[in-house]
Amino acid sequence: MSALIELFLCRTDNFGVLLHDEASGRTAAIDAPEAAAIEAALQRRGWRLTDILVTHHHGDHVEGIEALKASYGCRVVAARADARRIPAVDVTVAEGESVEVGTLTAEIIDTPGHTVGHIAYWFKQEKLLFAADTLFSLGCGRLFEGTPADMWRSLQKLRALPDDTQLYCGHEYTLANARFALSVDPGNQDLVKRAAEVEAQRAAHRFTVPVLLGAEKRENPFLRADDAGIAKGLGLAGADAVTVFAELRERKNRF
């Protein structure tokens, strides 16, 4: 028995993700960007929705919750710090706690920055990380509520997870992220190779996630704000990592 994953698009560029525990038959949606797309995916696989694991309160991650709960009676899990902004919450969690989906267990990681109440779900045994809008493939989320220091601390937490962890994120932004990453780290040969792969994937209408966290550690400039080479390339030699991260994020905002 193992975990099965169904990955699909919701709305325009949101990833929909279903996580199915074969042993118990329970199925969790990671966020609920669009009820109809999630229901279609459930029907394709013959699964019944039992849980929604919410990462943060933004509308493009929660708008399907109430319709899905009405249809399936599923349990809604969300961050304790953000529960007031998320509909129909049944269970609240925080860092240091865990949540079970049948025989699968996720550790909760607080990842403020994109929003102040953002969390990630790390299924350690299955080597799965659902980071939503904190860590993207070759990028990171905008700072709508948190500070650069908040987001940098959050990214450091995720960077500390094992290299063989499979990263799932909230949006298909990898192509734009790759182009920006090359603009600030053009000499990174791992990144050059990865960017070419991403171009080919998107040209063939294939998804660019999941991706190994080890690859992100080598290629994602937002995970390398404490790298002297990144700082030097930005004209910030000797600057602290938060300053470098803030400059990276500001440049991406304008890119």
C-alpha positions as CSV (number, residue, x, y, z in Angstrom):
1,M,0.0,0.0,0.0
2,S,1.2,3.5,-0.7
3,A,0.2,7.1,-1.4
4,L,-1.2,7.9,-4.9
5,I,-1.3,11.4,-6.3
6,E,-3.4,13.0,-9.0
7,L,-2.1,16.3,-10.3
8,F,-4.3,18.5,-12.5
9,L,-4.9,22.2,-13.3
10,C,-7.6,24.3,-11.7
11,R,-8.7,27.8,-12.7
12,T,-5.9,29.1,-15.0
13,D,-2.6,28.1,-13.5
14,N,-3.4,26.6,-10.0
15,F,-2.3,23.1,-9.4
16,G,-5.0,20.8,-8.0
17,V,-3.6,17.9,-6.0
18,L,-5.4,14.8,-4.7
19,L,-3.5,12.5,-2.2
20,H,-5.0,9.1,-1.9
21,D,-4.1,6.5,0.8
22,E,-4.5,3.1,-0.6
23,A,-4.6,1.4,2.8
24,S,-7.6,3.3,4.2
25,G,-9.2,4.7,1.0
26,R,-9.1,8.3,2.3
27,T,-8.4,11.0,-0.2
28,A,-7.2,14.5,0.6
29,A,-7.2,17.6,-1.6
30,I,-4.4,20.0,-1.1
31,D,-6.3,23.2,-1.0
32,A,-9.5,23.7,-3.0
33,P,-8.9,26.1,-5.9
34,E,-11.9,24.9,-8.0
35,A,-14.6,22.5,-6.9
36,A,-15.6,21.3,-10.4
37,A,-12.0,20.4,-11.4
38,I,-11.5,18.6,-8.1
39,E,-14.7,16.6,-8.5
40,A,-13.8,15.7,-12.1
41,A,-10.4,14.4,-10.8
42,L,-12.1,12.4,-8.1
43,Q,-14.4,10.8,-10.7
44,R,-11.5,9.9,-13.0
45,R,-9.8,8.0,-10.2
46,G,-12.9,6.6,-8.5
47,W,-11.9,8.2,-5.2
48,R,-14.1,9.9,-2.6
49,L,-12.9,13.1,-1.0
50,T,-12.5,12.8,2.8
51,D,-10.2,15.7,3.7
52,I,-9.1,19.2,2.5
53,L,-5.7,20.3,3.7
54,V,-5.6,24.1,3.4
55,T,-2.3,26.0,3.1
56,H,-3.6,29.6,3.3
57,H,-6.6,31.8,2.9
58,H,-6.3,33.2,-0.6
59,G,-9.4,32.8,-2.7
60,D,-7.7,30.8,-5.4
61,H,-6.9,28.2,-2.8
62,V,-10.2,28.1,-0.8
63,E,-13.0,29.0,-3.1
64,G,-14.0,25.3,-3.6
65,I,-14.1,24.3,0.1
66,E,-17.8,24.9,0.8
67,A,-19.1,23.2,-2.3
68,L,-16.9,20.2,-1.8
69,K,-17.8,19.9,1.9
70,A,-21.5,20.1,1.0
71,S,-21.0,17.2,-1.5
72,Y,-18.7,15.0,0.5
73,G,-18.9,16.0,4.1
74,C,-15.1,16.1,4.1
75,R,-12.9,17.3,7.0
76,V,-11.3,20.7,6.5
77,V,-7.9,21.2,8.1
78,A,-6.2,24.7,8.3
79,A,-3.7,26.7,10.1
80,R,-4.8,27.8,13.6
81,A,-3.3,31.2,13.0
82,D,-5.5,31.7,9.8
83,A,-8.6,29.7,10.5
84,R,-10.8,32.8,10.9
85,R,-10.2,33.6,7.2
86,I,-10.9,30.1,5.8
87,P,-14.4,28.7,5.4
88,A,-15.8,25.6,7.1
89,V,-12.7,24.7,9.1
90,D,-13.0,21.5,11.3
91,V,-9.5,21.0,12.6
92,T,-6.7,23.6,13.2
93,V,-3.0,22.8,13.3
94,A,0.3,24.6,13.8
95,E,4.0,23.8,13.5
96,G,5.1,20.9,15.7
97,E,1.7,19.2,15.2
98,S,0.7,16.6,12.6
99,V,-2.4,15.6,10.6
100,E,-3.3,12.1,9.4
101,V,-4.9,11.1,6.1
102,G,-5.6,7.4,6.8
103,T,-2.2,5.8,7.3
104,L,-0.4,8.9,5.9
105,T,1.0,11.5,8.4
106,A,1.9,15.1,7.5
107,E,4.0,17.2,9.7
108,I,3.0,20.9,9.8
109,I,5.5,23.5,8.9
110,D,4.7,27.2,9.5
111,T,5.8,29.1,6.5
112,P,4.7,32.8,6.8
113,G,5.7,35.3,4.2
114,H,3.3,35.0,1.3
115,T,0.6,35.3,4.0
116,V,1.1,35.5,7.7
117,G,-0.8,32.2,8.3
118,H,0.6,30.0,5.5
119,I,1.6,26.4,6.3
120,A,3.1,23.5,4.4
121,Y,2.4,19.8,4.7
122,W,5.4,17.5,4.8
123,F,4.7,13.7,4.5
124,K,8.1,12.6,5.7
125,Q,7.7,8.9,5.1
126,E,6.3,9.4,1.6
127,K,8.9,12.1,0.8
128,L,6.2,14.6,-0.2
129,L,6.1,18.3,0.4
130,F,3.1,20.4,-0.4
131,A,4.4,24.0,-0.1
132,A,1.6,25.8,-2.0
133,D,2.7,29.5,-2.5
134,T,5.7,29.6,-0.3
135,L,8.1,27.7,-2.5
136,F,7.6,27.4,-6.2
137,S,9.6,25.4,-8.6
138,L,12.5,27.8,-9.3
139,G,10.8,30.6,-7.4
140,C,8.9,31.7,-4.3
141,G,5.6,33.5,-3.5
142,R,5.1,37.2,-3.4
143,L,5.1,38.9,0.0
144,F,1.5,40.0,0.4
145,E,1.5,40.0,4.2
146,G,4.9,38.9,5.5
147,T,8.4,40.5,5.5
148,P,11.5,39.4,3.6
149,A,12.8,38.1,6.9
150,D,9.7,36.0,7.4
151,M,9.9,34.4,4.0
152,W,13.6,33.8,4.2
153,R,13.1,31.9,7.5
154,S,10.3,29.9,5.9
155,L,12.4,29.0,2.9
156,Q,15.3,27.9,5.2
157,K,12.9,25.5,6.9
158,L,11.9,23.9,3.6
159,R,15.5,23.9,2.4
160,A,16.5,21.8,5.4
161,L,14.3,18.9,4.3
162,P,15.9,15.9,2.6
163,D,17.0,16.3,-1.0
164,D,14.9,13.4,-2.2
165,T,11.7,15.1,-1.1
166,Q,9.2,15.6,-4.0
167,L,8.0,19.3,-4.1
168,Y,4.5,20.1,-5.1
169,C,3.6,23.8,-5.3
170,G,0.5,25.9,-5.8
171,H,0.9,27.2,-9.4
172,E,2.5,26.4,-12.7
173,Y,4.9,29.3,-12.8
174,T,8.1,27.4,-13.5
175,L,8.8,28.8,-17.0
176,A,8.6,32.4,-15.9
177,N,10.6,31.5,-12.8
178,A,13.3,29.8,-14.8
179,R,13.7,32.9,-17.0
180,F,14.1,35.1,-14.0
181,A,16.5,32.8,-12.3
182,L,18.7,32.8,-15.3
183,S,18.8,36.6,-15.2
184,V,20.3,36.6,-11.7
185,D,22.4,33.4,-11.9
186,P,23.4,32.9,-15.5
187,G,26.5,30.9,-14.7
188,N,24.7,28.1,-12.9
189,Q,25.0,25.2,-15.3
190,D,22.5,23.1,-13.4
191,L,20.0,26.0,-13.8
192,V,20.8,26.4,-17.5
193,K,20.1,22.7,-18.1
194,R,16.9,22.8,-16.0
195,A,15.6,25.9,-17.8
196,A,15.9,24.1,-21.1
197,E,14.0,21.1,-19.7
198,V,11.3,23.4,-18.5
199,E,11.0,25.1,-21.9
200,A,10.5,21.7,-23.5
201,Q,8.0,20.5,-20.8
202,R,5.8,23.5,-21.3
203,A,6.1,23.4,-25.1
204,A,4.7,19.8,-24.8
205,H,2.0,21.0,-22.3
206,R,3.5,18.9,-19.6
207,F,3.6,19.9,-15.9
208,T,6.9,20.9,-14.4
209,V,6.2,19.5,-10.9
210,P,6.8,17.5,-8.9
211,V,10.5,18.3,-8.6
212,L,13.1,17.1,-6.3
213,L,14.0,19.5,-3.5
214,G,17.7,18.7,-4.0
215,A,17.4,20.2,-7.5
216,E,15.7,23.3,-6.1
217,K,18.5,23.8,-3.6
218,R,21.0,23.9,-6.5
219,E,18.9,25.9,-9.0
220,N,16.4,28.1,-7.2
221,P,18.0,31.5,-6.4
222,F,15.5,32.2,-3.7
223,L,16.8,29.2,-1.8
224,R,20.4,30.5,-2.2
225,A,20.1,34.1,-0.8
226,D,23.0,33.2,1.5
227,D,25.2,32.2,-1.4
228,A,28.1,34.7,-1.9
229,G,27.8,34.2,-5.7
230,I,24.2,35.3,-5.8
231,A,24.9,38.3,-3.6
232,K,27.9,39.4,-5.8
233,G,25.8,39.0,-9.0
234,L,23.2,41.4,-7.5
235,G,25.9,43.9,-6.6
236,L,25.4,43.1,-2.9
237,A,28.7,41.4,-2.0
238,G,28.9,40.9,1.7
239,A,25.3,41.7,2.4
240,D,23.2,39.5,4.7
241,A,20.9,36.9,3.3
242,V,17.7,38.8,4.1
243,T,18.9,41.8,2.2
244,V,19.8,39.6,-0.8
245,F,16.5,37.8,-0.6
246,A,14.6,41.1,-0.5
247,E,16.5,42.3,-3.6
248,L,15.7,39.0,-5.4
249,R,12.1,39.3,-4.6
250,E,11.8,42.9,-5.6
251,R,13.6,42.2,-8.9
252,K,11.2,39.3,-9.6
253,N,8.2,41.6,-8.9
254,R,9.5,43.9,-11.7
255,F,10.6,41.1,-14.1
